[in-house]
Structures are given as C-alpha cells and as structure tokens.
Amino acid sequence: MTIVKISSTRNARSAINYLGGKAHNGSKKRELLATGLLTSYENAKTNFAEHLQKVKKKSTQVEAYRVVQSFSATEIDVNNVEDVAKAHAIGCETAKLLFPNRQVVIVTQADGKNGIVHNHMVGESPDLVDGKALRGNSMSWKHVAEVSDKVSENWGLSPVVPTKTVKQTTPEVKLREQGEYVWKDDLRQRIDNAKTDANVVDFKSYREALAKSGVEVSQRGKKTQMYSYKFEGENGKTYKSRANKLGSEYGHDTFEPIYKMHSKAAKRRAEELLEQKQQQARLEAEEAEKARQEQQQQARVEAQQQVQQQSQVKQKAEPKITPYYVAKMFYSDPVKFKNEHYKAIHNFMRTGDQVRLDFWTDEELANAKDKGILKDMIAVHSDKDKPAFMQEAEDGFKKEASRRSAEKQRQKQVQKHEQKDVDLEL
C-alpha cells in the first residue's frame, strides 16, 4: 500500500535542506538511500539554484514540488535491505515520470516514530531545456497518486487511493512555502504512519498506534462515527482537529477498508505461521523417528558384535580336541578328566545326535581298540553317573569298527574276483 502527499514550495533550497536535516527518531543519519536525477544529491542545492537563477521570472514563482510517498509495513520492512532498496527504486521511477527533463532528488527515510519507510522527492518545476514550469494537472494529487499507484503495482505493491485530496488553508500554504512548521502536516504524517501499521485492524488498535506517536483519537456518533484528533506539536502547543478538516482520507470511511485489509493480512500471517510450526513439528518428529531407528540398528549391530567377540574369545579359550588329546588327558589325570573335561569331549564327539567318530582315523581307531581307551574312559564312571554319550560313543565305536571291517572284506572279495578274471583271460 502506498500513500502520497504533494506540496509546492518557493524555496527549493530549504526543501532540500529538510531532507538531510535532523532525524526525527534521534538517529545520526536520516537518509537510508539518496539519488539525484539529472543532478547529484550532494550538489543538488547548487545545481537547483544555478538553473532557477537563469529561468526564474519573479520571486513568487514556485521553484519546486515536494512529494512524500509512504509504504505499508506489511509490504516494505525497514529491517530488510532488499525491501528498502525496492522502496527507493519505486521512488526513483515515480520521480522520473512526475518530473520529466527536470532535476529531482529522491531520499528514502524511516526516521518517523513508527519507523515506516517513505520517500521524499523534491523536483524542480522549470524544465531544463525550455524553462517551462509544471502546470495544469501535472502535479495534482490525483495525477501523482495515479502515477505512484501504477509504479507500485508494477513492483508488486497494493495501492490505496483515497477519494479526495488533502484540505489546505491559505495560511498553511504560506507557512509551507516559507519552510515553517505546519501542524496539520505533522498530524497528517503521524496518521499516515499509523495507517501503514500492520497491527491496525480496528479502531482500538488504531488508537493504540496513534498513541505511540503522541496523538489522541476519539470517535463521535454511532452512525456517523466521526474521528477527532488531538496532539502536541513540535512547537509544544496542543492542537485539535476533526478528520474532515484534514481531508476525507483521515476519517472512518477510509479506515474501514484498511482495517479489513490488515485483518486479512494478519489472519494470513497467522495461518502461515501455524503451517510453519506444523511443518517444523513434522520434520522434528521425522528426525526423532529416524534417530530412534538408527539407535535401534546401532544397538543390534553392537549386540551382534558382542556375541561374535564372546564366541571368538570362547573359541580361543577352548583347546582343540583330538583323539590324542583325549587319550593324553584321560591317562594323565583320570579324576580330573571325569570331573572337568568330559563335557568338552562330549561337545567334540557329538554334532546334533550323531557321534563324531569320523574324526578318528583308522590308526586312531585301532589304537583306541588295542589300548582300550574308550573302555578305560567308561570304566572310570560308575553305572549311575556314567554320561549317556559315553555309552553312545562305545556303541558307535563298535558299529564304526564293524562297518570298516566289512568294507575291507568286501574290497578283498572284489580284488579276488578281479584276479580270477585276469587269470582266466591269460
């Protein structure tokens, strides 16, 4: 939203001086950005004076026009460098259209009490080539507002066009031309700043916004709902004015659509904020679930590694059990073998339900048979505490020895028949 104000001056130098004067909010530097068209901001006073000296015909002639272009805080954020640059670019483009072939200075400021970004334009009235002054409707409020709105719309901003221009009295015009303080201009500026406050959504919030800038507003009449203003000017005096004395854009009818627009914007911001919070909550929940799954996976991996490590340690601790190891262990200390080692032997000799006699070679079986190793191992235990695997091992040993003996007999028979076949052939 953009709001414009126009005034003329017979003292261009004073108007330019005002742009770089003391900041209203106490900051050291008043200008955020400054640009000159067909001149430079630093040399504008000198260039204006030289040209006006050549073309000015009488002392009462208007030397320049002042335009103030204000922006809504909902669209131009003073803390955003890109927004401030956009506002300044809009001001430069507007000034170029309003003051063709004329010297203009554009200064972007935000030194008001509400911190609203606004442009000050001071444009020379005489043309640089033919010296002709701006005339007719070229500097009427309607024309200036239309140009400002068109440029703002091209930059994506929303214009608000009041139905009538600002009311001005002859004393106001004279004071303004002389560069003197005009309390109505001060009041209008404070009201314009409140208009652009995004928090102004009803009369109550409007009153609170004005109170921050030292203005009291009251509402009279249930049907007419007329606004009246009261404030202390920069000169220390207290002033009062009804809205219709300032202009139609300062009354209830103008503020109703502003209230609605700001309410919609506030609702939209609240919805966007809620959506952002919900999205953030979803992302945090997803991250938490992902972290939980990663922790579980890590715990499983660590548990598997621990089991593997324990298994490896156990395998290293257990001796490699061979038939010779068994025999040595048994004959070296039968009592210890009975009390400590038979479980290890059992684990070695069994896989599932099968006795692992296949670990024993023929020689080992023959030695075990001849020396009676298994028989001696079994005899150490009484029938009551003899492990079942010992009996299974003995039975298995007998079966395995019988099977191998039968296999040898079969092979001998095959060789015998083969030899007979050879003899017959010969």
Secondary structure as GFF3:
##gff-version 3
##sequence-region A 1 426
A	DSSP	beta_strand	2	9	.	.	.	ID=ss1
A	DSSP	alpha_helix	12	19	.	.	.	ID=ss2
A	DSSP	beta_strand	33	37	.	.	.	ID=ss3
A	DSSP	alpha_helix	44	55	.	.	.	ID=ss4
A	DSSP	beta_strand	64	71	.	.	.	ID=ss5
A	DSSP	alpha_helix	81	98	.	.	.	ID=ss6
A	DSSP	beta_strand	104	109	.	.	.	ID=ss7
A	DSSP	beta_strand	118	124	.	.	.	ID=ss8
A	DSSP	three_ten_helix	136	139	.	.	.	ID=ss9
A	DSSP	alpha_helix	141	154	.	.	.	ID=ss10
A	DSSP	alpha_helix	170	177	.	.	.	ID=ss11
A	DSSP	alpha_helix	183	195	.	.	.	ID=ss12
A	DSSP	alpha_helix	203	212	.	.	.	ID=ss13
A	DSSP	beta_strand	215	220	.	.	.	ID=ss14
A	DSSP	beta_strand	226	232	.	.	.	ID=ss15
A	DSSP	beta_strand	238	242	.	.	.	ID=ss16
A	DSSP	alpha_helix	243	246	.	.	.	ID=ss17
A	DSSP	three_ten_helix	248	250	.	.	.	ID=ss18
A	DSSP	alpha_helix	252	317	.	.	.	ID=ss19
A	DSSP	alpha_helix	323	332	.	.	.	ID=ss20
A	DSSP	alpha_helix	334	336	.	.	.	ID=ss21
A	DSSP	pi_helix	337	341	.	.	.	ID=ss22
A	DSSP	alpha_helix	342	349	.	.	.	ID=ss23
A	DSSP	beta_strand	350	351	.	.	.	ID=ss24
A	DSSP	beta_strand	354	355	.	.	.	ID=ss25
A	DSSP	three_ten_helix	357	359	.	.	.	ID=ss26
A	DSSP	alpha_helix	362	371	.	.	.	ID=ss27
A	DSSP	alpha_helix	373	379	.	.	.	ID=ss28
A	DSSP	alpha_helix	388	425	.	.	.	ID=ss29
###
